[in-house]
Structure formats: structure tokens, C-alpha cells
Amino acid sequence: MSDSNQDPGNVGLANATQVSERLAFEDHLLQLFGPSGRHLKAIEQELAITINHRGNEVTLVGPREQVALGRRLLEQSHQLIARGRDLDSEDVIRAARALKRDGNVDLRAIFSDTVLVTSSGSLTPKGPGQKRYVDAIRKCDVVFGIGPAGTGKTYLAMAMAVAALQQRQVKRIILTRPAVEAGERLGFLPGDLVEKVNPYLRPLYDALNDMLPFERVQNLMDRGQIEVAPLAFMRGRTLNGSFVILDEAQNATTDQMFMFLTRLGFDSKAVVTGDVTQSDLPSQTRSGLNEAEAILGHVKDIAFCRFDEGDVVRHPLVQKIIVAFDRYKRGQQSDRNGNGGDRGGSGA
């Protein structure tokens, strides 16, 4: 199926030595290579190798390790396509990045895992981090998804909740988030209750409407099978047979986090999502999300899944923006600690 030839050179410098490897594929060439070879060009750019193709053959040229990653990517992609999984250029790019982070990752296990089937297609994990998150939600009754914007924390939790409702694993979905930064000061906002809280809950409605027809969402809400409410309204309730999602949890205090988690009843799951670097709480108030892992990290059946900029699945610039802001904040913190903002300053 393939052969590899190493160019003459010092074998002790194998990683730097250019090698070539030829692969031949019998079918699914258009889906694998992409229109006008678009997928191959994406792999070239991501892995910094050269790919030449003629007919059903491709030749990979570049450093040994990068060529090996390219071979694994193409072979596993071909197997996924043969199983009926369509791959677009974004999928190929994410797969290449996953392999760069872990050359042994099984792309087939990630991209063949169907979380939810919608009218527009199947929702699947987009990388190893999302796959671990989905598996944790399946296994554990309480899961924390912590990481930057664009990593799919809330969206995947929502997809899992909709799937659980459709499969009758739960009787209802409850979606909640702190409605106003720290204190949920709804009384200062104009309008009735619905008008006060809707702007803060809009992202949850948007995700729902991505997964289900609008009329279906309205029908489920009218019947009480989907409920969207501010966190303050969870107090005093016992949530049986429910899939409960707390979004933007970095804006919940420790007392609010305790209140939310103790609402969980029988046959229920809770997923808590947030970004600990984006808390809007007053500086003197501790975030319940920040403290949750220290308090609950040892508790069985509670999982903590952390995402980073490598897990971002939005526009490629989002990943760069997150890295730049993180670097800037660390520099500011270093300045405050009296280290002058030098790179490598440890900060006490």
C-alpha cells in the first residue's frame, strides 16, 4: 500500500532528513483529496510537508515525523470516508492539528462518534478534547467543562442534552446561567420578567434552534420539557429526571455553585461550563467555578474536562486572539507582581 525511501543523510538527524512516502488509494478519491485537491493543500499547510498526487497515488515529502503524521491522517481519513463519514476542509485541518498534538490519536474514534443527528447533519466531536468531554458526560452525573470561548463546551453539552431527551433518558432539559454579571440585578432592567432575562439567555436559545426546528423548540418549552431560566430561579428546587446545564459558571459565586449542584435529583445529569479567566464578579468575590475543582476534584463520578486554545473550533483567528490575550494578561500579572513583565518571570 505504501513505501518509504529516506534520502541519503545522517541517520542521527532522521527528523530533519527529508523522506518521501507514496500511498495509493483505491476509491473515495474526491472525498479524500477534496475538490481541486483542497484537503491535500490544507494538510500541506498544517504539517509543513509537500504532497504530490497523480491519479490514485499521493507522495508525501518532508521531515520523517511530519510525513508519518500525514500518512496517518490520510489513511484514517480514508477509513472514515469508507464508513460514510463526510469530511470537509475544516475537519481535515482539525484532524491535522490533533495529530500534531498527539501523533497516536485515533481520529476514527473521534470523528465517527455521533452525538446528535439533526436536519442539517450529524454533530460529532471536533477533536480529542471534545471527545473526552462527550465521553465524560456519558459516564458521569456531574461534569465541568472549563476553557476559553469557541471550544464547544456549551454547544456539545446542549447536543448531549437534546439527544438524551430524544432517547427518553431524561424527561426535561433545564438551561441556566447567571443573568447579570455577579448579582443578577434583574430589577434594574426595563420590562417584565421575560424581557429582563431573555438577553442573557439568548445564546442558549440560539444553540437550541441550531439543533431543533423552531416550532419543535417552542412546543417542548410550552410543555415544560425545555426550560431556560436564570440561575437565581433554581433555588429551592429538586430536579429529577433532568439534564441540567449551567452556562457562564465563572459568574456564579461559591454559594450559588453549591446551591445549583445540590438541586440535582434522581436520574439527572448536570454539566457546568465556563471560562475561569473571564469572570465578571467583583474582584473581592471568589468564582464558584474557580473553587469547584479544589472542593470536588476527589469526588467520584464528577469529571473535570479542561480545554485550551488548541481546542477552539471557531474561525482560526479566534485561537490566535485567545493566545494573544492570554499572553497580555500574563504580562500584566507579572508587572503587578513586580517582575517587570519579562518573559519567563516566574511570579511568586
N, C-alpha and C positions, 0 to 999 in steps of 0.2 A: 504493500500500500504506500510505503514511503521509503526514501533512502536519504542518508545524510552524509555529506562529504566535508571534512574540515580542510580549509585552506592550509598550505604549509605555514608553519609558525611554531612558536614556542608553546608546547602543551601546558606549561605552567601558567600561561596567560590565556587559558581557554575562554574565559568570559569575555576578554577583549578581542579575541580572534574571530574573524568573520567566518561563518559557516553558511552552507546552503542546504536546504532540505526540500525535497519535492514530494507533493501529496497529490493523489488522484482521487476524484470522487465520481461515482457512477451516476448519480441523479441529484435532483433538487439544486441544480447549479445556480439558477436565477435567484432563488430564495437565499442561498448561502452567500453568493458573491454580491448580491444586491444589484439594482438597476445600474448599468454602466460601471459595475464594479465598486459601487458606493461603499459597501460593507468592507471590502478589502482596503479601500483608501482610509477608512476610519481606523482599521486595525494597524495599518502602516503608521498613522499619526500617533496613535496611543502607545504602541510598543516600540516605536523608533526602529522599524525594520523596513526592508523593501520587499514587496510582493509582486511577482510577475505571474501572469496567468495566460494560458493558451488552451482553448477547448476545456476539457475537464480537469486539467492539471494546473497546480499553482506551485511556484517555487518561492520559498521564504529565504531571505538573505539578511544576515545581521549577526550581532553577538549571540553566542551559543544559548544563553539563558533566555534572551528575548525571542529567539526563533523557537525555542521549546514552548514558550508561552503561546506563541502564535499557532503552533501546531495543535496544542491542547484546545485552544479557543475554536479553531476551525473544526476539529474532529467532534468536540462536544456540541457545537452549534449544529453540525450536520445531523447528529443523532437526535437533537431536539426537533429539528425540522422534519425528520423522518417520522417522528411521533405525532406530527400535526401541529407543532408549536410554531407560529409565525414569529419571526424576529425582524425588527426594524433597526435602523441605524443607531437609535438611542440604546436599544437592548445590547447591540454589539459593543458600543462604547462602554456601557456599564459592566458588561462581562469582561472586557479587557482590563478595566480598572480593578475589578475584583481579583482577577488573576495576578495583577501586579502587586496587590497587597498580600495575596496568599496563592502561590503557584499551584497548590494542591486542592484548591476549592473545587467542589463538584458543581459545575454550572447546571447540570441536568437536574439536580435536586432542587435548585433554586427556581429556575425558570419553568419547570414543569409542575410546580405547586400552585394549584388553582385555589385562590382564596374565595373568590366570588365571581359568578357569571352574570354579566349584565347585558342589556340590549346592545351595547356597543362593543362587547367583547369580554374577555376574561381578565380579572385582576390577579396579578401574581407578584411575589416579591421581586424587587429590582436589584437585589444584591445580598451578600451574606448577612449583613446586619439586619435587614428586613426579614430574611428567612429565620434567623434566630428569634426575632421578635414574634413572628407568627407562631412558631413552634412553642414559645413560652406561653403565649395566650391560650393555645390549645391545652397545654399541660397544667398551668397554674390558675388558681382562682383570683389572684391579685397580681397584676403586672404593672411595673413602672417603665415607661418609655421616655428616656431623658436624652435630649440632644438639641441641636440647632434647628432653625426653620428649614423646611424643604426636605426633611429626611423621611417623611411619610408616617410619622408617629400617629397622628390623629386619623389620617385617612385610612391607614391599614386597620386601626382599631375599629373604625366605623364599618369597614368592609367585613371584618370578622363578626361584628355585632349583627349586621344585616343577614349574613349567612346563617348565624345561629338562630335568628328569628325565623328565617325561611325554613330551616330544618327542624323547627319546633324544639330546639334545645333550650330556649328561653321563651317567656311569654311576652316580654316587652323590652324595649331599648330606652334607656334614660341617658340623656346627654346633658352635661352640666359644665359650667365654668364660672369663675368669679366674674360678676357682671360689670363691676367698675374696679379699677386698679386694685386698691387694697381694701377699702371699707365697704364696697358695694353700696354707695350712697345714692340709691335709686331715687330717693325723694327729691333730690336737687334737679332731676331731669324732667323735661316737659312731657305731657301726655299721660295716658293711662298706663297700667302695668305692662301690657304687651308692648306699647310704644317705647317704654323705658328700657326694657331688657333686650328687645329684638336686635338692635345694632351690635350688641356684644355677642350675640349668639348666631349672627349671620353666617360665620364660617362653617358652623355645624350644619345649618340648613343647606348651604352650598354643597357640602360633601354628600349629604343625603340625596340631594337632587341629581348628583352625578351618577349615583348608583341605582336609583329607582325613579320611575316616571313620577312627575309632579303630582298627578292625580292619586297615585298609589301612596305617596308620602302623606298627602292630605287625609286620605282615607284612614291610614294607620294612626295618624295623630288624632283624628276625630274619635277613633275607637279606643284611644289611650294606649295603643301598643308602641307608639313612639312618643316620648316626652322630652322636650327641650326646656330647661329651666336654669335659673341662676343658682349658684352653689348655696346661697343662704336658704333656699327653699327646701333643701334636703334635710334640714334639722328636724328631728323627731320622727322621721320615717323609718320603716323597716322594708327593705327592698328584696322581696323574694322573687325567684324565677326571672331575674332581670340581668341584662348585660348593661353595666353602668360605665360610662366614660367621663372622667374628669379631665377637661382640657385646660391649657394655660395654668397648670397647677403651681407654677412658680409664684403665682399671685395669691395663693392660699396660705394663710398663717398656719402655724403648727396646730393650733386648736381647731381650725377649720378642716385641716387634713385628718385629724383624729375623728372629728365629727363625721366626715364623709366616709372614711373607711369602716366605721362602726355601724353604718347603715346597712351593710351587706347582710342579706338573709340567705335562706337555703336555696340551692340550685341557682346561684348567681355568680357572676364574674364582674370584676372591676378592673378597668385599665386607667391608669393615671399618666397623663402626658404633660410635658413641659420642658422648658429650657432654663436651667438654673442661672444662666448668665443674663437673662432678660427679665428679671423680677422688677415689678413696678411698686413693690411695697416700700414704705418709708425706710430710710437707711437703718433705723434702730429696730426694725421689725424683722425677725428671722422668717425665712421662707419655709413653709412646711415641707415642700419638695426637697429642699436642701437637707433638712434634718431626717427625712424619712429613711434614707438608706442606713444612717448610723443607728437609728432606732429599730428598724425592721430587717436589716440585712441578714440576720441569722435565722429569721423565721421561715420554717419550711412552707413550701407552696406559695411563697411570694418571690417573684422574679424581678430583677432589675436589669433592663436592657439599655445600654448606652450607645448613642450614635455620635458620630463626629462628621467633620466636613466631607470626608470621603464617602459618606452615605447619602449626600444630597442628591435628590433626583429631579430637581428643577433645572432651569437654564444653567448651563455650565458656568456662567459668570457668578451665580449665587455662591458656588463653592469658593471662588476666589474672594468674593466680598466677605464671606464669613471668616476666612483665614486672615484677611487684611484687618478687619475689625478686632479679631482676637489678638493679633499682634499689637495693634494700637492700644488696646485695653491693658495688655500685659506691660507695655511700656509705661503707661500711666501709673499702674500699680507699683512698678519698680521705682518710679520717680517719688511716689508718696512714701515708699519705704527707705528713701534716702540713698538709692543706688545709682542715681543719675541716668537711669533708663538704658544703661549699657546692655547689649545683647549678652546673655549668659549670666547676668547678675542673678544670684540665687534668690534674693529676697528672704528675709527671715520670717 
